Amino acid sequence: MQKIQEGLAKIIDPELGRPITEMKLIDRLVEEGSRVTVEFHLTAPFCPPVFALKIASDIKAAVMAASGVTEATVTLRGHYLADAVNKQVNRQAARGP
């Protein structure tokens, strides 16, 4: 879990230039074996969609980069395009063996 948290701490909000962990945007982080679930929110419900997708994709990449993780589900909450962002980011393939 520590490697995942370290990876998340390197993700910078593109508008504010601060780490998402410092801004307390991660609402839930659950590790179940090789599967990880992350729920997060943004600083505003109308954050530009390109930034919302970028942050969600960066979260997924950081989680998947952690040793032993084979599947990651990332869920954006409270954003007007959350459903579309969640579908896009979770459509990306899981890391193979």
C-alpha positions in Angstrom: 0.0 0.0 0.0 2.9 2.4 0.7 4.2 2.2 -2.9 0.7 3.0 -4.1 0.5 6.0 -1.8 3.9 7.1 -2.9 2.9 6.9 -6.5 -0.3 8.9 -5.9 1.7 11.6 -4.1 3.6 12.2 -7.4 0.4 13.1 -9.3 0.1 16.9 -9.6 -3.2 18.7 -10.2 -2.5 20.4 -13.6 -4.4 23.6 -12.7 -3.1 24.1 -9.2 0.3 22.6 -9.4 0.0 20.7 -6.1 0.0 16.9 -5.4 -3.5 15.4 -5.3 -2.7 13.7 -2.0 -1.7 17.0 -0.4 -5.1 18.4 -1.5 -6.8 15.4 0.0 -8.5 14.4 -3.3 -8.3 10.7 -2.6 -11.4 9.6 -0.8 -10.9 5.9 -0.6 -8.0 3.5 -1.3 -8.6 -0.2 -0.9 -6.2 -3.0 -1.7 -7.6 -6.5 -2.0 -4.8 -8.9 -3.0 -3.7 -7.8 -6.4 -6.7 -5.6 -7.0 -6.9 -1.9 -6.0 -9.8 0.4 -5.9 -9.4 4.2 -5.7 -12.2 6.7 -5.4 -11.4 10.4 -5.7 -12.9 13.8 -6.3 -11.7 17.0 -7.9 -11.5 20.5 -6.6 -14.6 21.5 -8.5 -17.5 19.6 -10.1 -16.9 21.4 -13.4 -13.2 20.9 -13.6 -12.2 20.8 -17.3 -12.9 17.3 -18.6 -9.4 17.0 -20.0 -7.9 17.5 -16.5 -10.4 15.1 -15.0 -9.4 12.4 -17.4 -5.7 13.2 -17.0 -5.8 12.9 -13.2 -7.9 9.7 -13.4 -5.5 8.2 -15.9 -2.5 9.2 -13.8 -4.1 7.6 -10.8 -4.6 4.3 -12.7 -1.1 4.4 -14.0 0.4 5.0 -10.6 -1.6 2.2 -9.0 -0.8 -0.3 -11.8 2.9 0.6 -11.5 3.0 -0.8 -8.0 4.5 -4.2 -7.6 1.9 -7.0 -7.4 -1.0 -5.0 -8.7 -2.8 -6.6 -11.6 -6.1 -4.7 -11.6 -7.1 -1.2 -10.7 -10.5 0.5 -10.7 -10.6 4.2 -10.5 -13.8 6.1 -9.7 -14.2 9.8 -10.0 -17.1 11.2 -7.9 -18.9 14.5 -7.9 -17.9 15.6 -11.4 -20.5 16.4 -14.0 -18.8 14.0 -16.4 -17.8 11.4 -13.8 -19.6 8.5 -15.6 -17.8 9.2 -18.9 -14.4 9.6 -17.2 -14.9 6.4 -15.2 -15.8 4.4 -18.3 -12.8 5.7 -20.2 -10.2 5.2 -17.6 -11.4 1.8 -16.5 -11.7 0.6 -20.1 -7.9 0.5 -20.3 -6.5 -3.0 -20.1 -5.1 -4.4 -16.9 -1.4 -5.3 -16.8 -0.6 -8.8 -18.0 1.7 -11.3 -16.5 
